[in-house]
Amino acid sequence: MADLSVNINGLELKNPVMAASGTFGYGKEYEDLVDLAEIGAIIVKGTTRYPREGNPYPRMAETPMGMLNAVGLQNKGVHHFVEHIYPQIKEIRSALIVNVAGASVEDYVETARIVGELDRIPAIELNVSCPNVKQGGMAFGVTTEGCEEVVGAVRQVYKKLLIVKLSPNVTDIAEMAKAAEAAGADSVSLINTLLGMAIDSEKRRPCLSTVTGGMSGAAVKPIALRMVWQAARAVKIPVIGLGGIMEGKDAIEFLLAGATAVQIGTANFIDPSVTVKVATYIDDYLERHGYRSVTDIVGALEI
């Protein structure tokens, strides 16, 4: 077997395959379906400072080769996570990462500070694509100034591995990646969902209660792959690639484009064991091509 281990700026993972936030619950929901210990890392669902009810139904819709969601970061807040969820998951033998979201800089900072006190959580993934209420609903992640503001503030209080999850709904993804790096990010992950919509033509109404939502699934892969390639060429910190990875071949493409690790999201809904299958495929690929380590193919795209 090849060496599948990767290092995300100090965080050692047994393999480069991660379960993406919002698609894998808190991990426990999948433990009867897949061996959690065989997954490189599990990124738990988005956690906010205060409880959130999420958006009204309907908030999910299928699209060709993908899906739209407008769940709205439904969760019971960081204090509930610490008191009730963390004790249930802390013994999972996979790296546990908490996706942190917020409606203001203060929310991000306080949630990161609280999560930072948990021994078995070595990293957070900062979701900068959330609404910035204090700036009229603009997402922090669509301007370099907004990204730098929230990342810099969190960096002051959070001393462990800080991953920043970038929005694809921007003009220049490389500039956003560089802004996150400059503000203190240890790694960037991309892409988050693309903004899209679906219409029920018979009812002449949108399929989602919020009209628009985040698109994910196989259809977004070419865009995600392009952005990962651009980001990896722009920054020195590790890049984590995601967006439309449905099978092992897709993961290899992201690694070749420059991703040190990959996340699998929507595919978990189709096949709960897809993360382990992808890790196995990567191992087979390395053996077939004579590579000793997965790091040998990171950024190995020949142009």
C-alpha positions in Angstrom: 0.0 0.0 0.0 1.1 3.6 -0.7 1.4 6.2 2.1 -2.0 8.0 2.1 -1.2 10.3 5.0 -1.2 14.0 4.4 -0.3 17.0 6.6 -2.6 20.1 6.6 -0.2 22.6 8.1 0.5 20.5 11.1 -2.6 18.4 11.2 -1.8 14.8 10.3 -4.5 12.9 8.5 -4.4 9.1 7.8 -5.7 9.8 4.3 -6.7 12.9 2.3 -10.4 12.2 2.2 -12.7 14.3 4.4 -16.5 14.3 4.9 -17.8 17.8 4.1 -19.8 19.8 6.5 -23.5 19.7 6.3 -23.6 16.3 4.5 -22.4 14.0 7.3 -24.2 15.3 10.4 -21.9 14.9 13.4 -20.5 11.6 12.2 -22.5 9.4 14.6 -25.4 9.4 12.1 -23.2 7.4 9.7 -21.4 5.0 12.1 -23.7 2.0 11.2 -23.1 2.6 7.5 -19.3 3.2 7.3 -16.2 2.7 9.4 -15.6 6.3 10.6 -12.0 5.4 11.6 -11.2 5.0 7.9 -12.1 8.6 7.0 -9.3 11.1 7.1 -11.4 13.8 8.8 -15.0 14.5 9.5 -16.2 18.1 9.4 -19.3 18.4 11.5 -22.3 20.5 10.4 -22.2 24.3 10.7 -22.2 25.6 14.2 -23.2 29.1 15.3 -23.0 31.1 18.5 -26.7 31.0 19.0 -29.4 28.4 18.0 -30.8 28.8 14.5 -34.1 27.4 13.2 -33.0 27.4 9.6 -35.1 28.5 6.7 -38.8 27.5 6.1 -39.6 24.4 4.0 -39.2 23.6 1.2 -35.4 24.0 1.5 -34.0 21.3 -0.8 -34.6 20.6 -4.4 -33.0 18.2 -6.9 -31.5 19.5 -10.1 -29.9 17.7 -13.0 -26.6 16.2 -11.7 -26.9 18.0 -8.4 -29.1 19.6 -5.8 -30.0 22.9 -4.2 -30.2 23.5 -0.5 -31.3 26.4 1.6 -31.2 24.7 5.0 -29.9 27.9 6.6 -27.4 26.5 9.1 -30.0 24.9 11.4 -28.3 24.0 14.6 -28.8 24.4 18.4 -25.8 26.6 18.9 -22.2 26.1 20.1 -23.1 25.7 23.8 -25.5 22.8 22.9 -22.7 21.3 20.8 -20.2 21.5 23.7 -22.6 20.1 26.3 -24.5 17.4 24.3 -22.8 16.6 20.9 -19.1 16.8 21.7 -19.3 14.1 24.5 -20.9 11.7 22.0 -18.3 12.2 19.2 -15.0 12.9 20.9 -13.9 9.3 20.8 -14.4 8.9 17.0 -11.0 7.8 15.6 -10.9 10.4 12.8 -9.9 14.0 12.9 -12.9 16.1 14.0 -13.3 19.6 12.6 -16.0 22.0 13.4 -17.5 24.2 10.7 -18.0 27.6 12.3 -20.4 30.2 11.0 -21.9 33.5 12.2 -23.9 36.6 11.4 -21.2 39.0 12.7 -17.5 39.1 13.4 -18.3 38.9 17.1 -20.3 35.7 16.6 -17.5 34.0 14.6 -14.9 35.0 17.3 -16.9 33.8 20.2 -17.9 30.5 18.6 -14.2 29.8 17.6 -13.0 30.7 21.1 -15.4 28.2 22.7 -14.6 25.4 20.2 -10.9 26.1 20.7 -11.2 24.9 24.2 -12.2 21.3 23.2 -9.3 18.9 23.4 -10.4 16.5 20.6 -11.2 19.2 18.1 -7.9 20.1 16.4 -9.2 22.5 13.8 -12.1 24.6 12.7 -13.4 25.4 9.2 -14.5 29.0 9.0 -17.5 29.4 6.8 -17.1 33.0 5.4 -20.0 32.6 3.0 -22.6 33.4 5.7 -24.7 36.6 5.8 -22.9 39.6 7.4 -25.9 41.2 9.1 -23.9 44.3 10.1 -23.1 45.1 6.5 -26.6 44.7 5.0 -26.6 41.0 4.3 -23.4 40.8 2.3 -21.4 37.6 2.9 -18.0 38.2 4.4 -16.5 35.8 1.8 -17.3 37.9 -1.3 -14.9 40.7 -0.7 -11.2 40.5 0.3 -11.8 43.1 3.0 -14.7 41.2 4.6 -12.7 37.9 4.4 -9.6 39.5 6.0 -11.7 41.1 8.8 -13.4 38.0 10.0 -10.3 35.7 9.5 -8.0 38.2 11.3 -10.4 38.5 14.2 -10.8 34.8 14.7 -7.0 34.3 14.3 -6.5 36.5 17.4 -8.5 34.0 19.6 -8.1 30.7 17.9 -4.7 29.1 18.1 -5.3 25.7 16.5 -5.5 24.9 12.8 -7.7 27.5 11.0 -9.2 26.4 7.7 -11.2 29.1 5.8 -13.9 27.8 3.5 -14.2 30.1 0.4 -17.2 31.1 -1.6 -17.2 30.5 -5.4 -19.5 33.4 -5.8 -16.7 35.9 -6.4 -14.9 37.5 -9.3 -11.3 36.3 -8.4 -10.9 33.2 -6.2 -7.1 33.5 -6.2 -7.4 37.0 -4.5 -9.8 35.6 -1.9 -7.4 32.8 -1.1 -4.6 35.2 -0.8 -6.7 37.4 1.5 -7.4 34.5 3.8 -3.8 33.5 3.9 -2.7 37.1 4.6 -5.1 37.3 7.5 -3.7 34.2 9.2 -5.5 31.1 7.6 -3.5 27.9 7.9 -5.4 26.4 5.0 -8.3 27.2 2.6 -11.1 24.9 1.5 -13.1 25.4 -1.7 -15.6 25.6 -3.1 -18.7 26.2 -1.1 -22.0 25.9 -2.9 -22.8 28.0 -6.0 -25.8 30.3 -5.9 -28.6 28.9 -8.0 -32.4 28.5 -8.2 -35.1 26.2 -9.4 -38.6 26.9 -10.6 -41.7 24.7 -10.6 -43.2 25.7 -13.9 -46.6 24.2 -13.2 -47.1 26.2 -10.1 -45.1 29.2 -11.4 -43.3 29.3 -8.1 -39.7 28.8 -6.9 -38.9 25.3 -5.6 -37.2 26.8 -2.5 -38.8 29.0 0.1 -35.8 31.3 -0.1 -36.0 31.4 -4.0 -32.3 30.9 -4.3 -30.0 28.3 -2.6 -26.6 26.7 -2.7 -26.0 24.3 -5.6 -23.8 21.2 -5.1 -23.2 17.9 -6.8 -21.5 16.6 -9.9 -22.5 19.5 -12.1 -20.3 21.9 -10.2 -17.1 19.9 -10.5 -15.5 21.7 -13.5 -15.9 25.1 -11.7 -14.6 23.8 -8.4 -11.6 22.1 -10.1 -10.7 25.3 -11.9 -10.9 27.4 -8.7 -8.9 24.9 -6.7 -6.2 25.0 -9.4 -6.2 28.8 -9.3 -6.1 29.0 -5.5 -3.3 26.4 -5.2 -1.1 28.4 -7.6 -1.8 31.6 -5.6 -1.1 30.6 -2.0 1.6 28.7 0.0 -0.8 27.2 2.5 -2.5 23.8 1.8 -5.6 23.8 -0.3 -8.5 21.4 0.4 -10.6 20.8 -2.7 -14.3 20.0 -2.8 -17.2 20.4 -5.2 -18.8 17.6 -7.2 -16.5 14.8 -6.1 -18.7 11.7 -6.6 -16.0 9.0 -7.1 -12.3 8.3 -6.8 -11.4 9.6 -10.2 -12.8 13.0 -9.3 -10.7 13.1 -6.1 -7.5 12.3 -8.1 -8.3 15.3 -10.4 -8.5 17.6 -7.5 -5.2 16.3 -6.1 -3.5 16.8 -9.4 -4.8 20.3 -9.6 -3.1 21.1 -6.3 -5.3 20.1 -3.5 -3.6 18.5 -0.5 -6.8 16.9 0.6 -10.4 16.6 -0.6 -13.9 16.8 0.9 -16.9 14.8 -0.2 -20.3 16.2 0.3 -23.4 15.5 -1.8 -22.2 12.0 -2.7 -22.6 11.0 0.9 -26.4 11.2 0.4 -26.2 8.7 -2.5 -23.6 6.3 -1.0 -22.8 6.7 2.7 -19.6 4.7 2.3 -18.3 6.8 -0.6 -15.5 8.4 1.5 -13.9 5.0 2.2 -14.3 3.9 -1.4 -12.6 7.1 -2.6 -9.6 6.5 -0.2 -9.3 3.0 -1.6 -9.4 4.2 -5.2 -6.6 6.7 -4.4 -4.5 3.9 -3.0 -5.1 1.8 -6.1 -4.3 4.7 -8.4 -1.0 5.3 -6.7 -0.1 1.7 -6.9 -1.0 1.5 -10.6 1.1 4.5 -11.4 4.1 3.6 -9.2 3.8 6.4 -6.6 4.8 5.7 -3.0 2.9 8.6 -1.4 -0.2 10.5 -2.2 1.8 13.7 -1.8 3.7 12.8 -5.0 0.6 13.6 -7.1 -0.4 16.8 -5.3 -0.1 19.6 -7.9 1.4 17.1 -10.4 -0.8 18.3 -13.3 1.3 18.6 -16.4 0.6 21.7 -18.6 
